[in-house]
Structures are given as structure tokens and as C-alpha cells.
Amino acid sequence: MENLYDDDDDADADDLDRNYFNDGNISSAVDFSKIHTGSPSSYNPGAKLDPSSLQTNKDSRTLGNGSIGFNKDREEITFSQEPYTPSERDYPVDKSKKKDDDDEQPKKKVRYMDSARFIIASVFIAVAIVAVVVVTVEYENTPDTRPRPSASSVDFQCILIPNDTTAAKKLKFNTTIEILCDYSEKIASDVYNSTLLMEFKPEYYLLQTQNAIEINHTLLPTTVQAGRWQISVSHPHRRIRILGDPVKCGGDGYFRITLIQKPNKIYPSDVNIQIESETSEVQLEVGQSEADGQYQITCSSTSDCTPAPITLLGSLGNKVVPLYGVNFTCIIKYNDYDGWSVSCTGSIPKSVVSSIDEITCRPILEDKKEADKTEAKVSKDVLLCNNDETCNFQCPKQNQDKYYSDPKFCNIFHRCVDERLYTAPCGKGTYFSTKTCACSHINDVIGENSCNTDGLRLKGGNDKELCDDSTRR
């Protein structure tokens, strides 16, 4: 992908990502004020191009001057981003000239009491933030009834010998953990009479005095269930297999695995786990509404265990510029099944679209290369005039949900829902296939003889072409 930043612009680009372009005329690119529960649906081309999903959330509750509101019915935390202006009652003013009359002393007492109230209230607010966040995440730990995808499995090799051994490995979010512990032939005869003890110490709670005991069980010839773990012994291979659930956020830490044999024979081994976060490619969708001169835009992504808000940018030549006059709001969600997800909506005036080359939704990440890799773009040529030379394309009046290929760009597809046109780019490395009506690998679409290696449609023409649902998978 072409990098829009040159070496001289690194500082500017970093500032753009860091400051979210909150310059008075535009809303903040990131609204951390809303943390909802729930999970995004799996991505299919146009699956999120739903008019109802573009509506502004009217149920959020915001209090002024940095206050916090907690709606128990909606499990929502709202943080106001209004700038806080200290007042005289917040910070007592030191007067250079003190009055000696009797009325001054009561006034000072009132100011000091107000300051004390302010400090106490601030402490309670800080405590409330922690309490509310914990409660919100706890609500999301309810059992999930959806079928789980086949998660990848990573095995850790631990060796049960008299001296400590340590294994360390990084796991991606939702990866199944499998610990394989080998033991020597010397102790094999008594392994079924041994006790397997496994303790866990979370990395982020290193101050806790005692480790949590996950397994304390006598080994048997059959598979044993111990909490979230399945324990089995392969005697011919002299191996103990400990299989757990897919790892979740906060699962970083240390496992101390100990095989205990009588009399007082102990064989320990340590396993260190680190959970890695991966940000998905941003899904960008634009709803075109020429009636009010606005383009409704939606950008969304997931980021496992690290929140990754999205900012809205415009590119002009080799420069990246903020989009002024744009209302862009992000809602961040978390649950144990999907991890962190963010969904942002906004409206862009046609005059703004006309003044730039591309619209970009870019995740705010510390790693600039990863942000470049996962951002999504759509060209203004796709939006203005509906990308038709005659500028007269209209979605059919009958109630329908149909996909259309773009007459020029292979990585763009369109969708008509209730007479309204929506446009979205395919993910990186994919083009829209007119045979499957879905985004497919570039080589597969080129093999259909519908696109060239430059990403342009071979058939040409001026109009969008309806995708035949009969061939859709």
C-alpha cells in the first residue's frame, strides 16, 4: 500500500493520530465517552451497510464538565469531553490585601469548605470510574451461546524434572492453550498415583500474596476435568496433556505446574503466557444521500485486547489533512468473545468530499506501520456523481437488497437498500467478484477475466452492474 507520509511529515502524521483533529470546527475523532456491550457481526461485503446502523445513538447520557453518567439499564459509561474551566470556588484565591473586619473570616471558611468538598468529590468520581468499568466488563462475562469458531491451538513444552524449567510463549487472543508436560521414565511407574498441582499468578496482579490454584488433582488413566482444564496422561509417550479454554484478555501471567510424588518428590515447571493483540482491517462504508448533500460514513474494526479508536482523515496529493465540518463519533465495546471493537459514524458534506482525493478511516495505534496496514480508504471519484458519467444512477424503487459492481474500480462494490445507495471498499488483497457477489482474492477475480492487475474493470462501461444472486455463494 502506498504510504501517504513522507519522512518530513512523520511528526505531522503523528500529531494527526494523537490529537484526533479536535480543532474547534470538528468533533473529536474519538469519543471515549461511550462504552457499550455487545459484539459486532461477522463481516460480509455490505453486511454493515444497514441504514439503521447509521443512526446516531440518542440514548447516551452526558454530564457537563467531565462528569460521568452510568445508565444501569443500558450498561453505558459516558464521559463528557467538554473542557473543564476551574472556578474560584474550586481553587481558593490568595488575596494580597486581607480585610480585618469580622465578615472576612466566615467567607474564608466557606471557600475552604468548598475546596474540601471539591477534593472529596473528585476522589469519589475517580473511585466511581474504576467501579463502573469493572461492573461493565463483569456484565460481559455472561455465557455465550453462539457456536465458537475453531480456534488455533498453541502448545507449551514443560519438562517435569527436579530442577525448575521455564517455557514462555505469546498467544493471540482466543487461541486455545495446550500445555504438554513430559516426565522421565524413572518416575513413570508411579505417575498415576501422583498429584498434579497447577497454580496461576496473573501478570497484572503481581501484588497478590497467593497464587490461584487451578488444578489440584490425582492423575488417573482416564481424562479428568478440573475447572476449565482437561487433564490426560499418555503413558507410552510419558506425557501429561493439559488442555484449556481459549485465552481471553487479562489472561497474561505465570503457571507453576508441579508433579508431586510420595515421599516428598517434587517436579516443578513454569509456563509464562503473554496475550497478543491484533487489529483487524478497518471496514469502511459510505451511504450516499444527494438529497441533503451529505455522505453518511461508517468505520469499524476489532482489536482483541487493546482498544484502537478510529480517526477520519482526508488525503490530498501526498498530504493527509483533517476533515473539517465533520461530525464523527466512535462507540467502543468489549466482551470476552470478541474482545475490543469500535464502530464510528459521521456525516461528510459533499463540499468536503469534493475538496479531497480520498477519505481514510485510520486506527489510532502506536505502531505506525500497523496503522498503515489496517486503515481503509475510498476515492472521491467513487462517490461524486455515483461514479457514472451520466450521473443519473438511482436505486430501484422496489424494496430490495442488491449488490452492484463498480464500472471502474475492482475493489469497490455498491449496495441498494430501500432506494438508497451504499458504497464500500473490499479488504486489502481482495476485489469484488461478479460471480460470487463477494470480495474474493485478487488472483481469483483476475482469473475470472473481469479485472486487470491494476484493479480496473475490463468490461468498462458507465453504469453499475447488478450482481446475479443466483451465482452467489
C-alpha positions as CSV (number, residue, x, y, z in Angstrom):
1,M,0.0,0.0,0.0
2,E,1.3,3.5,-0.8
3,N,2.3,5.3,2.3
4,L,0.9,8.8,2.4
5,Y,3.5,10.1,4.7
6,D,7.0,11.1,3.6
7,D,9.9,11.4,6.0
8,D,9.4,15.1,6.6
9,D,5.8,14.6,7.5
10,D,6.3,11.9,10.2
11,A,5.9,14.4,13.0
12,D,2.7,15.9,11.4
13,A,1.3,12.5,10.9
14,D,1.9,11.5,14.4
15,D,0.3,14.7,15.6
16,L,-2.8,14.0,13.5
17,D,-3.1,10.5,15.0
18,R,-2.5,11.8,18.5
19,N,-4.7,14.9,18.5
20,Y,-7.7,13.5,16.6
21,F,-8.1,16.9,14.9
22,N,-10.1,18.5,17.7
23,D,-9.7,22.0,16.4
24,G,-12.9,23.7,17.3
25,N,-14.7,23.2,14.0
26,I,-14.9,19.5,14.1
27,S,-15.9,16.9,16.7
28,S,-13.2,14.7,18.3
29,A,-12.3,11.8,16.1
30,V,-12.6,9.6,19.1
31,D,-15.4,9.7,21.7
32,F,-14.3,7.5,24.5
33,S,-17.4,8.6,26.3
34,K,-19.4,5.6,25.3
35,I,-18.5,2.1,26.1
36,H,-21.3,-0.3,25.1
37,T,-21.6,-4.0,25.5
38,G,-22.3,-6.4,22.6
39,S,-20.4,-7.9,19.8
40,P,-20.1,-7.0,16.1
41,S,-21.4,-9.3,13.5
42,S,-19.0,-11.2,11.2
43,Y,-18.0,-9.3,8.1
44,N,-19.6,-9.9,4.7
45,P,-19.4,-7.4,1.9
46,G,-22.1,-4.8,2.7
47,A,-23.3,-6.6,5.7
48,K,-22.9,-3.5,7.8
49,L,-24.5,-1.3,5.1
50,D,-27.7,-1.0,7.1
51,P,-29.5,2.3,7.3
52,S,-30.4,1.5,10.9
53,S,-26.8,1.2,11.8
54,L,-26.1,4.7,10.7
55,Q,-28.5,6.3,13.1
56,T,-27.0,8.4,15.9
57,N,-27.3,6.8,19.4
58,K,-29.8,9.1,21.2
59,D,-29.8,7.1,24.5
60,S,-26.4,8.2,25.8
61,R,-26.3,10.5,28.7
62,T,-23.6,13.1,29.1
63,L,-23.0,15.3,32.2
64,G,-21.1,18.5,31.9
65,N,-17.5,19.4,33.0
66,G,-16.0,16.0,32.8
67,S,-18.8,14.3,34.8
68,I,-19.6,10.6,34.5
69,G,-23.1,9.1,34.0
70,F,-23.9,5.4,34.4
71,N,-27.0,4.1,32.9
72,K,-27.6,0.7,34.5
73,D,-30.3,-0.3,32.0
74,R,-28.0,0.2,29.1
75,E,-24.8,-0.6,30.9
76,E,-23.2,2.5,29.5
77,I,-20.5,4.8,30.7
78,T,-20.5,8.3,29.4
79,F,-17.5,10.7,29.7
80,S,-18.0,14.3,28.6
81,Q,-15.2,15.8,26.6
82,E,-16.2,19.4,27.4
83,P,-13.2,21.3,28.6
84,Y,-13.2,21.9,32.3
85,T,-12.7,25.5,33.5
86,P,-11.6,25.9,37.1
87,S,-13.6,28.4,39.1
88,E,-12.7,30.4,42.2
89,R,-14.6,28.1,44.4
90,D,-12.5,25.1,43.1
91,Y,-9.2,26.8,44.0
92,P,-9.2,29.4,46.8
93,V,-7.7,32.7,45.6
94,D,-4.9,34.1,47.7
95,K,-5.8,37.8,48.4
96,S,-2.8,40.1,48.7
97,K,-4.9,42.5,50.8
98,K,-6.7,40.9,53.6
99,K,-9.6,42.5,55.3
100,D,-9.6,42.7,59.0
101,D,-13.3,43.0,59.5
102,D,-15.2,40.2,61.1
103,D,-17.0,39.3,57.9
104,E,-13.9,38.0,56.1
105,Q,-13.3,35.0,58.4
106,P,-16.7,33.3,57.6
107,K,-16.0,33.8,53.9
108,K,-12.7,32.1,54.1
109,K,-14.2,29.2,55.9
110,V,-16.8,28.8,53.2
111,R,-14.2,28.8,50.5
112,Y,-12.1,26.2,52.3
113,M,-15.1,24.0,52.9
114,D,-16.0,24.3,49.2
115,S,-12.4,23.3,48.2
116,A,-12.6,20.3,50.6
117,R,-15.9,19.2,49.0
118,F,-14.4,19.5,45.6
119,I,-11.4,17.3,46.5
120,I,-13.6,14.7,48.2
121,A,-16.0,14.7,45.2
122,S,-13.0,14.2,42.8
123,V,-11.9,11.2,44.8
124,F,-15.3,9.7,44.8
125,I,-15.6,10.3,41.0
126,A,-12.2,8.5,40.4
127,V,-13.4,5.6,42.5
128,A,-16.7,5.5,40.7
129,I,-14.9,5.3,37.3
130,V,-13.0,2.2,38.4
131,A,-16.1,0.6,39.9
132,V,-18.3,1.3,36.9
133,V,-15.7,-0.1,34.4
134,V,-15.3,-3.2,36.5
135,V,-19.0,-3.7,36.6
136,T,-19.4,-3.2,32.9
137,V,-16.8,-5.8,32.0
138,E,-18.2,-8.2,34.5
139,Y,-21.6,-8.0,32.9
140,E,-19.9,-9.0,29.6
141,N,-18.7,-12.3,31.1
142,T,-22.1,-14.0,30.7
143,P,-22.0,-17.3,28.9
144,D,-22.1,-17.1,25.1
145,T,-24.5,-19.4,23.4
146,R,-23.1,-18.9,19.9
147,P,-21.0,-21.7,18.3
148,R,-17.4,-21.0,18.7
149,P,-15.1,-20.9,15.7
150,S,-12.3,-23.5,15.6
151,A,-9.6,-21.5,17.4
152,S,-6.0,-22.3,16.8
153,S,-4.0,-24.2,19.4
154,V,-0.6,-23.4,20.8
155,D,1.3,-26.0,22.9
156,F,3.8,-25.3,25.6
157,Q,6.5,-27.8,26.3
158,C,7.2,-28.2,30.0
159,I,9.6,-30.7,31.4
160,L,8.9,-32.2,34.9
161,I,12.3,-32.7,36.4
162,P,13.7,-31.9,39.9
163,N,15.1,-28.5,38.8
164,D,12.8,-25.7,37.6
165,T,12.3,-25.2,33.9
166,T,10.5,-22.3,32.2
167,A,8.7,-22.1,28.9
168,A,7.4,-18.8,27.5
169,K,5.2,-18.1,24.5
170,K,3.0,-15.4,23.2
171,L,-0.6,-16.3,22.3
172,K,-3.1,-14.4,20.2
173,F,-6.5,-13.6,21.7
174,N,-9.0,-16.5,21.6
175,T,-6.2,-19.1,21.0
176,T,-6.6,-22.4,22.8
177,I,-3.8,-23.1,25.3
178,E,-2.3,-26.6,25.5
179,I,0.4,-27.5,27.9
180,L,2.4,-30.7,27.3
181,C,4.5,-31.8,30.2
182,D,7.0,-34.6,29.7
183,Y,8.2,-36.8,32.6
184,S,11.1,-39.2,32.8
185,E,11.0,-43.0,32.6
186,K,12.3,-43.0,36.2
187,I,9.0,-41.8,37.6
188,A,6.7,-43.2,35.0
189,S,5.6,-46.2,37.1
190,D,4.2,-44.0,39.9
191,V,2.7,-41.3,37.7
192,Y,-1.0,-42.4,38.2
193,N,-0.5,-42.1,42.0
194,S,0.9,-38.6,41.7
195,T,-0.8,-35.3,42.3
196,L,-0.8,-32.6,39.6
197,L,-0.8,-29.1,41.1
198,M,-1.1,-26.1,38.8
199,E,-1.1,-22.5,40.2
200,F,-1.7,-19.3,38.3
201,K,-0.4,-15.8,39.0
202,P,-1.9,-13.1,36.7
203,E,0.7,-10.7,35.4
204,Y,-1.4,-7.6,36.3
205,Y,-2.0,-8.7,39.9
206,L,1.6,-9.4,40.9
207,L,0.9,-8.0,44.4
208,Q,-1.5,-10.7,45.4
209,T,0.1,-12.8,48.1
210,Q,-1.1,-16.2,47.0
211,N,-1.4,-17.8,43.6
212,A,-4.8,-19.1,42.4
213,I,-4.9,-22.9,42.4
214,E,-6.3,-24.0,39.0
215,I,-5.6,-27.8,39.3
216,N,-5.1,-30.0,42.4
217,H,-5.9,-33.5,41.2
218,T,-4.7,-37.0,41.4
219,L,-3.7,-38.3,37.9
220,L,-5.8,-41.1,36.5
221,P,-5.7,-43.3,33.4
222,T,-8.8,-41.5,32.1
223,T,-9.3,-37.9,31.1
224,V,-10.1,-35.7,34.1
225,Q,-12.0,-32.4,34.1
226,A,-10.7,-29.8,36.5
227,G,-12.4,-26.5,36.2
228,R,-11.5,-25.0,32.7
229,W,-8.9,-27.7,32.2
230,Q,-8.9,-31.2,30.8
231,I,-6.0,-33.4,32.0
232,S,-5.0,-36.7,30.3
233,V,-1.9,-38.9,30.6
234,S,-0.3,-40.6,27.6
235,H,1.7,-43.3,29.4
236,P,3.5,-44.7,26.3
237,H,4.8,-41.2,25.5
238,R,5.4,-40.2,29.1
239,R,3.4,-37.0,28.7
240,I,0.8,-35.1,30.6
241,R,-1.6,-33.1,28.4
242,I,-3.3,-30.1,30.0
243,L,-5.9,-28.5,27.6
244,G,-7.6,-25.2,28.5
245,D,-10.1,-22.8,27.1
246,P,-9.2,-20.1,24.5
247,V,-7.3,-17.3,26.2
248,K,-9.0,-14.0,27.0
249,C,-7.9,-10.5,27.7
250,G,-6.2,-10.4,31.1
251,G,-5.0,-14.0,30.9
252,D,-1.3,-13.0,30.9
253,G,0.6,-14.5,33.7
254,Y,2.6,-17.4,35.1
255,F,1.6,-21.1,35.6
256,R,3.5,-23.1,38.1
257,I,3.0,-26.8,37.3
258,T,4.2,-29.3,39.9
259,L,4.0,-33.1,39.9
260,I,4.1,-34.4,43.5
261,Q,5.0,-38.0,44.2
262,K,5.5,-39.7,47.6
263,P,7.6,-39.5,49.6
264,N,8.2,-35.7,49.1
265,K,9.3,-35.9,45.5
266,I,8.5,-32.7,43.6
267,Y,9.0,-32.0,39.9
268,P,8.2,-28.3,39.0
269,S,7.9,-26.4,35.8
270,D,6.9,-22.9,34.9
271,V,4.9,-21.6,31.9
272,N,4.8,-17.9,31.1
273,I,1.9,-16.6,28.9
274,Q,1.6,-13.3,27.1
275,I,-1.6,-12.4,25.2
276,E,-1.0,-10.5,21.9
277,S,-3.5,-8.1,20.4
278,E,-4.1,-7.8,16.6
279,T,-6.1,-5.0,15.0
280,S,-8.3,-6.1,12.1
281,E,-8.5,-4.1,8.8
282,V,-11.0,-1.2,9.1
283,Q,-14.3,-1.8,7.4
284,L,-15.4,1.5,5.7
285,E,-18.9,2.1,4.3
286,V,-20.4,5.2,2.8
287,G,-24.1,5.9,2.4
288,Q,-24.8,8.4,-0.4
289,S,-27.6,10.9,0.1
290,E,-27.6,13.6,-2.5
291,A,-30.9,15.0,-1.1
292,D,-29.2,16.7,1.9
293,G,-25.8,16.9,0.4
294,Q,-24.3,14.6,3.0
295,Y,-22.4,11.3,2.9
296,Q,-23.1,9.1,5.8
297,I,-19.9,7.2,6.7
298,T,-19.4,4.2,9.0
299,C,-16.0,2.8,10.0
300,S,-15.4,-0.2,12.3
301,S,-12.8,-2.7,13.4
302,T,-11.8,-5.1,16.2
303,S,-8.5,-5.0,18.2
304,D,-8.6,-8.0,20.6
305,C,-7.2,-6.8,24.0
306,T,-6.2,-3.2,23.1
307,P,-8.8,-0.6,22.2
308,A,-8.0,1.0,18.9
309,P,-10.2,4.1,18.1
310,I,-10.6,5.3,14.6
311,T,-9.9,8.8,13.2
312,L,-11.3,10.2,10.0
313,L,-8.8,11.8,7.5
314,G,-8.7,13.1,4.1
315,S,-5.8,12.8,1.7
316,L,-4.9,15.5,-0.8
317,G,-1.9,14.6,-3.0
318,N,0.8,13.3,-0.7
319,K,-0.6,15.0,2.3
320,V,-3.0,13.8,5.0
321,V,-5.4,16.5,6.3
322,P,-8.1,16.6,8.9
323,L,-11.7,16.8,7.7
324,Y,-13.3,20.0,9.0
325,G,-17.0,20.4,9.4
326,V,-17.5,16.6,10.1
327,N,-19.4,15.1,13.0
328,F,-17.6,11.8,13.7
329,T,-18.3,9.7,16.8
330,C,-16.9,6.4,17.9
331,I,-18.5,3.8,20.2
332,I,-16.2,1.3,21.8
333,K,-17.4,-2.1,23.0
334,Y,-15.8,-5.1,24.8
335,N,-16.8,-8.6,25.5
336,D,-14.9,-11.8,26.2
337,Y,-15.9,-13.4,22.9
338,D,-14.9,-10.7,20.5
339,G,-12.5,-8.5,22.6
340,W,-12.5,-4.8,21.8
341,S,-14.4,-3.4,18.9
342,V,-15.1,0.1,17.7
343,S,-17.8,1.5,15.4
344,C,-17.7,5.1,14.2
345,T,-20.3,7.1,12.3
346,G,-20.4,10.5,10.9
347,S,-21.6,12.7,8.0
348,I,-19.5,14.4,5.4
349,P,-20.7,17.4,3.3
350,K,-20.4,17.0,-0.4
351,S,-18.3,20.2,-0.5
352,V,-15.7,18.5,1.8
353,V,-15.6,15.3,-0.4
354,S,-15.1,17.4,-3.5
355,S,-12.0,19.1,-2.0
356,I,-10.0,15.9,-1.2
357,D,-8.8,12.9,-3.1
358,E,-9.6,10.1,-0.7
359,I,-11.5,9.5,2.6
360,T,-9.5,7.5,5.1
361,C,-10.5,5.7,8.3
362,R,-7.3,5.1,10.3
363,P,-7.0,3.3,13.6
364,I,-5.0,5.1,16.3
365,L,-2.1,2.8,17.1
366,E,1.4,3.2,18.5
367,D,2.8,1.2,15.6
368,K,2.5,3.5,12.5
369,K,3.2,0.6,10.1
370,E,0.3,-1.4,11.6
371,A,-2.0,1.7,11.3
372,D,-1.0,2.0,7.6
373,K,-1.7,-1.7,7.1
374,T,-5.2,-1.7,8.6
375,E,-6.6,1.7,7.5
376,A,-9.3,1.8,4.8
377,K,-9.8,4.3,2.0
378,V,-12.4,5.3,-0.6
379,S,-11.8,7.6,-3.5
380,K,-13.9,10.7,-4.1
381,D,-14.2,9.5,-7.7
382,V,-16.3,6.6,-6.4
383,L,-18.7,8.9,-4.5
384,L,-19.2,12.0,-6.6
385,C,-21.7,11.6,-9.4
386,N,-22.1,8.0,-8.2
387,N,-19.1,7.2,-10.4
388,D,-21.3,7.3,-13.5
389,E,-20.5,9.6,-16.4
390,T,-24.2,10.4,-16.8
391,C,-24.6,11.0,-13.0
392,N,-28.1,9.5,-13.2
393,F,-27.9,6.2,-11.4
394,Q,-30.7,5.6,-8.9
395,C,-31.5,2.6,-6.8
396,P,-34.7,0.9,-7.9
397,K,-37.9,1.9,-6.1
398,Q,-38.9,-1.5,-5.1
399,N,-37.8,-2.7,-1.7
400,Q,-34.7,-4.7,-2.3
401,D,-31.2,-5.5,-1.1
402,K,-29.0,-5.9,-4.1
403,Y,-25.2,-5.7,-4.8
404,Y,-23.7,-3.9,-7.7
405,S,-20.1,-4.0,-9.1
406,D,-18.4,-0.7,-9.8
407,P,-17.9,0.1,-13.5
408,K,-14.3,1.3,-13.0
409,F,-12.7,0.1,-9.7
410,C,-12.5,-3.6,-8.9
411,N,-12.1,-3.2,-5.1
412,I,-15.3,-1.2,-4.8
413,F,-18.8,-2.6,-4.6
414,H,-22.2,-0.9,-4.1
415,R,-25.5,-1.9,-2.4
416,C,-29.0,-0.6,-2.8
417,V,-31.3,-0.8,0.2
418,D,-34.7,0.9,0.2
419,E,-33.8,3.2,-2.7
420,R,-30.6,4.3,-1.0
421,L,-27.1,3.6,-2.4
422,Y,-24.2,2.5,-0.1
423,T,-20.6,2.1,-1.2
424,A,-17.7,0.2,0.4
425,P,-14.2,-0.9,-0.5
426,C,-13.1,-4.6,-0.3
427,G,-10.4,-5.5,2.2
428,K,-6.8,-5.4,1.2
429,G,-5.8,-8.1,-1.2
430,T,-9.3,-8.6,-2.5
431,Y,-11.5,-7.5,-5.4
432,F,-15.3,-7.7,-5.8
433,S,-16.2,-10.8,-7.7
434,T,-19.2,-10.5,-10.1
435,K,-19.6,-14.3,-9.9
436,T,-19.8,-14.7,-6.1
437,C,-21.1,-11.3,-5.3
438,A,-18.5,-11.1,-2.6
439,C,-14.9,-9.8,-2.1
440,S,-12.5,-12.5,-3.2
441,H,-8.8,-12.9,-3.5
442,I,-7.3,-10.7,-6.2
443,N,-5.9,-13.6,-8.2
444,D,-9.3,-15.4,-8.3
445,V,-11.1,-12.3,-9.6
446,I,-8.4,-11.7,-12.2
447,G,-8.8,-15.3,-13.2
448,E,-12.5,-14.6,-13.9
449,N,-11.3,-12.1,-16.6
450,S,-13.2,-9.3,-15.1
451,C,-10.3,-7.2,-13.7
452,N,-6.7,-6.4,-14.6
453,T,-3.7,-6.3,-12.4
454,D,-4.2,-2.5,-11.9
455,G,-7.5,-3.1,-10.2
456,L,-9.6,-1.8,-13.1
457,R,-12.7,-3.4,-14.6
458,L,-12.0,-4.9,-18.1
459,K,-15.6,-4.7,-19.2
460,G,-15.7,-1.0,-18.9
461,G,-18.9,1.0,-19.3
462,N,-20.5,3.8,-17.4
463,D,-23.1,2.1,-15.2
464,K,-23.0,-0.1,-12.1
465,E,-23.9,-3.7,-12.9
466,L,-26.3,-5.8,-10.8
467,C,-24.7,-8.9,-9.3
468,D,-26.7,-12.0,-10.1
469,D,-27.8,-13.6,-6.8
470,S,-28.2,-17.0,-8.5
471,T,-24.4,-17.4,-8.5
472,R,-23.9,-16.0,-5.1
473,R,-22.4,-18.4,-2.5
